[in-house]
Amino acid sequence: MLDESKNETDRSHVMSYTINKVNVWATDVPNQPGTLARVLEGLSNAGAQLEFMIARKVDESISRVFVAPIKGAKQHRAASDVGLTRAAGMHSLRIEGPDRAGLGAAITRAVSEKGINLRGASAAAIGRKAVLYLAVESEQNLKEAMRVVRKLLGK
């Protein structure tokens, strides 16, 4: 009889990581009920299927919203209409693959050992899958971070 739990474990080790450059878009909005919904509805109406969204209070009057991806002319227009622009000075990569204990620590350590400072980081795990976003300050740092992460994860 097949041991399904072992089979699941084996599959998670076979699943490889994808590492891609991603453009993050951002805007500041009034810190009021409904402003985040207005931004997200505008994007949804243009067909955006967001993989990433973070919204944070900056101060009592302003909140900052980050989203990705924005694809195609229609979504770019909708993003502009709700005040979003490509996040200036934020060069980001997206890492997706099997979750494991210490994954974030290993990735951030490898990047930091190359002298690359992270401008931002976010991560989530659902089931056995992890998705991490790292932001750095320059295109050169992004290229190096991608090289380091690919080497670390066997890509």
N, C-alpha and C positions, 0 to 999 in steps of 0.2 A: 504494500500500500504506500502511496506517495505521501510524504510528510509535507503538507502544505505550508506549515510555518517555516520550515527550512527553505522551501521553494521561494517564499516571499523574501526571506533574508537574502538568498542568492540573487534574486532579481535586483534588490536594492544595491548590491555591490556591482552589478553589471551596468546599471543605469549610469550613464556618463553625465558630466557637467556641461552646461552651455554657458559660455562667457561672452557677453556682447556689450558693445558700447550702446548707451541709451541717452537720448536727449530728454532731460527733465525740464518741465515748464513750471513757472511759478507766478504767483501774484499775491499782493497784499489786499485784503478785503476788510471792510468794517467788521469789527468784532460784535456782530449782532445776529440774532436768530434769522436763519434763512439765507444768509449770504453764501455759505458753502453749498447749500442745496442749489442756489441759482447758478453757481459755477459748474457744478456737476451736471445739472439738467441741460445747460447749454451744450456741454460736450456730448452728453448722451443723445440729444436731439440731432447731433451731427454724425452719430454712429460710432463715437469713440467707445472703445472697450478698454477701460483703464486696467492696468496691471499693478499700478502703484499710485497711492494717494496718501499724503500726510498733510494734516492741517494742524497748526499750532498757534496758540495765542502768543503774540509778540509783546503786547502791553494791553492796557485796559481798553484801548480803542481799535487796535489792529490785530488781525490774524493773518498768518502766512500759509498759503496752500501750494503744495508741490504735487504734480501729476506726471504720469508717463504711461504709455506712449501717446503721442499725438501724431496721427498719420494722415497724409493726403491734404489736398487743398481745402476741402470742406471742413475738416477738423481744425486745420490751421486758422481758417477764418473764424470758426466758432470760438477757438481759444482766444484769439485776439478780441473778439466781441465781449468776452467775459473778463478781459484784462490780463490774461495769461501771456507771458513771453518766455522764450527759452531762458532758463536760469543762467544769468551772466556769471562767468567764472566758475561754473559748476560743470565739471567733466565727469560723467558717471559711467559705471559699468554695472551690469546685472549678471549675477551668478545664480544658476539654477541647477539643482541636482539632488542626490540623496542626502538627507540630513544625517548627521552623526555628531556625537558629543565632541565638543571642541572645534567644530568647523569654523565658526566665526573667529575664535581665538587664533587658530592656525593661519587663517587668511590675513587678519589684521596684523599679526606678528610678521608674516612674510613681507607684507607691503611696507611696514614700518622699518624693517631691517634694510630696506633700500633707500631709506631717508625720505620716504613719501609721507606727508602729513595728510590725514583724512579731513576733508571739509565736512563730511557727513557720512553717516552709515545707518542703514536700517535693515532689518531681517525679520523673516517670519518662517515658521515651519508648520506645515499642515500634513498630518500623518507622517510619512517618511520622506517628504519632499521639503527642501529648503530653498528659499529665494533670498538673496542678499543684494543690496544696492550699496555701492561705495562711491563717494564723490571726492574728487581731488581738484586741485586748483589750476592745473594746466593740462593741455593736450599731451605734452611730453610726459608728465606724471601719469596720465591715463594710459598711455602706451606701455610705459614701464610696469605699471600696476597690473595691466592685463597680461603681460609677459610673465610676471612673477606668479600670478594666480594660476595661469595655464600650466606652468611648470609644477607648481605645488599640487595641482589636482590631476596631473597626468594627461593634460590636453596637448 
